[in-house]
Amino acid sequence: MKGNTLPFELIRDLQNIPGIEIFDMPSDRKNFSRDFFEYSPVLQTKLKGCCADLIVRPLNVESVGLVAGKCLEYGIPLTLRGAGTGNYGQAVPLCGGIVMLMGALRKIRNFNTINGEVTVEAGCLLGDLNKYLISKGRQLRLLPSTWRSASIGGFIAGGSGGIGSVRWGFLRDPGHLLGLEVITVEKKIRRLQLDAAAAEALNHAYGTNGIITALTLATTNAVDWQEVSIDCEDWSAAVQLLLSCSRAAIELHLCSLLEQEIVEHLPSWSGPPLGKHRILALVAPDSVSTVQRLANAVGATFHLLGPEKLGSGNGLRELSWNHTTLHMRALDTDWTYLQMLLPQPELEAMNELKSRWGDDLLWHLEAVRQQGVQRLAALPIVRWRGVDLLNQLMRHCKNVGAIMFNPHAITVEDGGLGVIDVDQVETKRQFDPKGILNPGKLKGWS
Ligand SMILES: Cc1cc2nc3c(=O)[nH]c(=O)nc-3n(C[C@H](O)[C@H](O)[C@H](O)COP(=O)(O)OP(=O)(O)OC[C@H]3O[C@@H](n4cnc5c(N)ncnc54)[C@H](O)[C@@H]3O)c2cc1C
């Protein structure tokens, strides 16, 4: 077996590691070098040629450390991959080298029956973890809409929030991630147990400053979520209703609002399109009557769809967050998207943007809790008309006061608030001093 540009000795050493699978077929190297960056035409151009020289799949934590040691010894880039569902090319090896699949590490190591904390290996799928927790009367607080296929390690290292953000905010808020087991890429490879404070620097760092092998997370009580859809003729009434639901004394797991043009093109799981804007919500049983009352008060049409069926794959969750973009792109790949926190008051800014961009900008809102305050995030669907117009649109959004999270950028910083997090960089200096891990993704290091 021969890697593309890797030293023969490295490949031989890797083959001698017990508990490891190695893939070197061109089709494997190509498939495991991609994620869902195609949602961004900008990233499509930038990332399409990136390919790993070799794929490895360690079967236990010891082998992870041995692979890391060999990459360091030979100076070969090492990029980690959970399920590869990221949207910004987080798991794409910009400089080739080795892609390490973390999916075989999926044990649930401990569940604390007193406080609900769970310790789980990084490759465990969120769907499997959530199912296990439900059997214990608990559930995950936050899930991406890719919760069936994505891994917990990839969610912490590459995700931000999603289903649950309406009550629990975002992954980097203190209280969600309580500890990490990490393998470092130093001369002497170490396996460390980090507490919640030390773990913060690896949260949303795209696997650039340590290899996460296990995580300890807070969980919450399981709820038998009820699916609700609400149709609203008037956009401003729909936005007000979204806000009043998210601010009421009720329990919600999801509260999304889709502009009528989007509703028309989505699968009909939330009911047939009625030519109106639609709110999709996951509501606790004791909160349904309040949501109905709030909807009636603004003349909206309320539908109780019934309890969520998690086994089905066609729940309201699968119409929310970036799944909305997925469905729109399934019809027409010229659709792309943006991500932002809307300014307050929201309507004025949205109306200004709509009047300039018309049907090239379709609103998709998500009610979220941001630093303790109920706010509206937007993931508008955007018609691709070239990079200049996309940049113009992003500038316009900023000018009306939106905080942008650019999904057309490669680095941790450019996809976030644009600022360098010194703790992330300092942790990389300690745990990956030679810069082997996912090179090119941490701007503060570059
Ligand atoms: C349709 C669609 C909808 C989505 N919805 C959401 C959403 O609602 N919310 C959201 O936050 N995201 C969303 N995403 C993005 C993505 O699905 C999630 O962030 C997901 O949790 C990533 O998990 P993964 O296992 O696929 O990670 P990957 O894509 O494999 O990896 C993500 C990053 O984590 C790093 N990484 C992986 N494993 C480890 C490890 N063990 N140690 C250190 N670093 C590691 C990788 O190197 C990479 O940088 C969506 C994507 C799509 C395509």
Ligand as a Chemical Component Dictionary entry (heavy atoms), coordinates in Angstrom:
data_LIG
# 
_chem_comp.id                   LIG 
_chem_comp.type                 NON-POLYMER 
_chem_comp.pdbx_formal_charge   0 
_chem_comp.three_letter_code    LIG 
# 
loop_
_chem_comp_atom.comp_id 
_chem_comp_atom.atom_id 
_chem_comp_atom.alt_atom_id 
_chem_comp_atom.type_symbol 
_chem_comp_atom.charge 
_chem_comp_atom.model_Cartn_x 
_chem_comp_atom.model_Cartn_y 
_chem_comp_atom.model_Cartn_z 
_chem_comp_atom.pdbx_ordinal 
LIG C1  C1  C 0 -28.340 20.177 6.736  1  
LIG C2  C2  C 0 -27.400 20.615 7.826  2  
LIG C3  C3  C 0 -27.918 21.132 8.980  3  
LIG C4  C4  C 0 -27.064 21.547 10.041 4  
LIG N1  N1  N 0 -27.600 22.083 11.177 5  
LIG C5  C5  C 0 -26.776 22.489 12.157 6  
LIG C6  C6  C 0 -27.303 23.047 13.367 7  
LIG O1  O1  O 0 -28.504 23.109 13.577 8  
LIG N2  N2  N 0 -26.423 23.473 14.302 9  
LIG C7  C7  C 0 -25.065 23.345 14.144 10 
LIG O2  O2  O 0 -24.303 23.750 15.045 11 
LIG N3  N3  N 0 -24.539 22.800 13.029 12 
LIG C8  C8  C 0 -25.352 22.370 12.045 13 
LIG N4  N4  N 0 -24.818 21.800 10.927 14 
LIG C9  C9  C 0 -23.384 21.563 10.845 15 
LIG C10 C10 C 0 -22.981 20.148 11.396 16 
LIG O3  O3  O 0 -23.908 19.178 10.971 17 
LIG C11 C11 C 0 -22.933 20.085 12.917 18 
LIG O4  O4  O 0 -22.149 21.105 13.461 19 
LIG C12 C12 C 0 -22.447 18.716 13.408 20 
LIG O5  O5  O 0 -22.611 18.654 14.782 21 
LIG C13 C13 C 0 -20.999 18.402 13.092 22 
LIG O6  O6  O 0 -20.720 17.106 13.576 23 
LIG P1  P1  P 0 -19.852 16.077 12.717 24 
LIG O7  O7  O 0 -19.672 14.844 13.510 25 
LIG O8  O8  O 0 -20.411 15.892 11.365 26 
LIG O9  O9  O 0 -18.476 16.878 12.653 27 
LIG P2  P2  P 0 -17.442 17.019 11.459 28 
LIG O10 O10 O 0 -18.068 17.792 10.349 29 
LIG O11 O11 O 0 -16.856 15.711 11.137 30 
LIG O12 O12 O 0 -16.331 17.913 12.176 31 
LIG C14 C14 C 0 -16.598 19.232 12.584 32 
LIG C15 C15 C 0 -15.291 19.819 13.146 33 
LIG O13 O13 O 0 -14.975 19.156 14.348 34 
LIG C16 C16 C 0 -13.651 18.611 14.284 35 
LIG N5  N5  N 0 -13.676 17.355 15.030 36 
LIG C17 C17 C 0 -14.428 16.256 14.780 37 
LIG N6  N6  N 0 -14.207 15.325 15.727 38 
LIG C18 C18 C 0 -13.294 15.851 16.577 39 
LIG C19 C19 C 0 -12.644 15.363 17.754 40 
LIG N7  N7  N 0 -12.900 14.159 18.223 41 
LIG N8  N8  N 0 -11.755 16.179 18.391 42 
LIG C20 C20 C 0 -11.504 17.421 17.930 43 
LIG N9  N9  N 0 -12.082 17.926 16.821 44 
LIG C21 C21 C 0 -12.960 17.153 16.160 45 
LIG C22 C22 C 0 -13.354 18.439 12.818 46 
LIG O14 O14 O 0 -11.965 18.482 12.553 47 
LIG C23 C23 C 0 -14.081 19.634 12.241 48 
LIG O15 O15 O 0 -13.255 20.760 12.319 49 
LIG C24 C24 C 0 -25.661 21.403 9.869  50 
LIG C25 C25 C 0 -25.141 20.876 8.675  51 
LIG C26 C26 C 0 -25.997 20.482 7.677  52 
LIG C27 C27 C 0 -25.410 19.892 6.419  53 
# 
loop_
_chem_comp_bond.comp_id 
_chem_comp_bond.atom_id_1 
_chem_comp_bond.atom_id_2 
_chem_comp_bond.value_order 
_chem_comp_bond.pdbx_ordinal 
LIG C1  C2  SING 1  
LIG C2  C3  SING 2  
LIG C2  C26 DOUB 3  
LIG C3  C4  DOUB 4  
LIG C4  N1  SING 5  
LIG C4  C24 SING 6  
LIG N1  C5  DOUB 7  
LIG C5  C6  SING 8  
LIG C5  C8  SING 9  
LIG C6  O1  DOUB 10 
LIG C6  N2  SING 11 
LIG N2  C7  SING 12 
LIG C7  O2  DOUB 13 
LIG C7  N3  SING 14 
LIG N3  C8  DOUB 15 
LIG C8  N4  SING 16 
LIG N4  C9  SING 17 
LIG N4  C24 SING 18 
LIG C9  C10 SING 19 
LIG C10 O3  SING 20 
LIG C10 C11 SING 21 
LIG C11 O4  SING 22 
LIG C11 C12 SING 23 
LIG C12 O5  SING 24 
LIG C12 C13 SING 25 
LIG C13 O6  SING 26 
LIG O6  P1  SING 27 
LIG P1  O7  DOUB 28 
LIG P1  O8  SING 29 
LIG P1  O9  SING 30 
LIG O9  P2  SING 31 
LIG P2  O10 DOUB 32 
LIG P2  O11 SING 33 
LIG P2  O12 SING 34 
LIG O12 C14 SING 35 
LIG C14 C15 SING 36 
LIG C15 O13 SING 37 
LIG C15 C23 SING 38 
LIG O13 C16 SING 39 
LIG C16 N5  SING 40 
LIG C16 C22 SING 41 
LIG N5  C17 SING 42 
LIG N5  C21 SING 43 
LIG C17 N6  DOUB 44 
LIG N6  C18 SING 45 
LIG C18 C19 SING 46 
LIG C18 C21 DOUB 47 
LIG C19 N7  SING 48 
LIG C19 N8  DOUB 49 
LIG N8  C20 SING 50 
LIG C20 N9  DOUB 51 
LIG N9  C21 SING 52 
LIG C22 O14 SING 53 
LIG C22 C23 SING 54 
LIG C23 O15 SING 55 
LIG C24 C25 DOUB 56 
LIG C25 C26 SING 57 
LIG C26 C27 SING 58 
# 
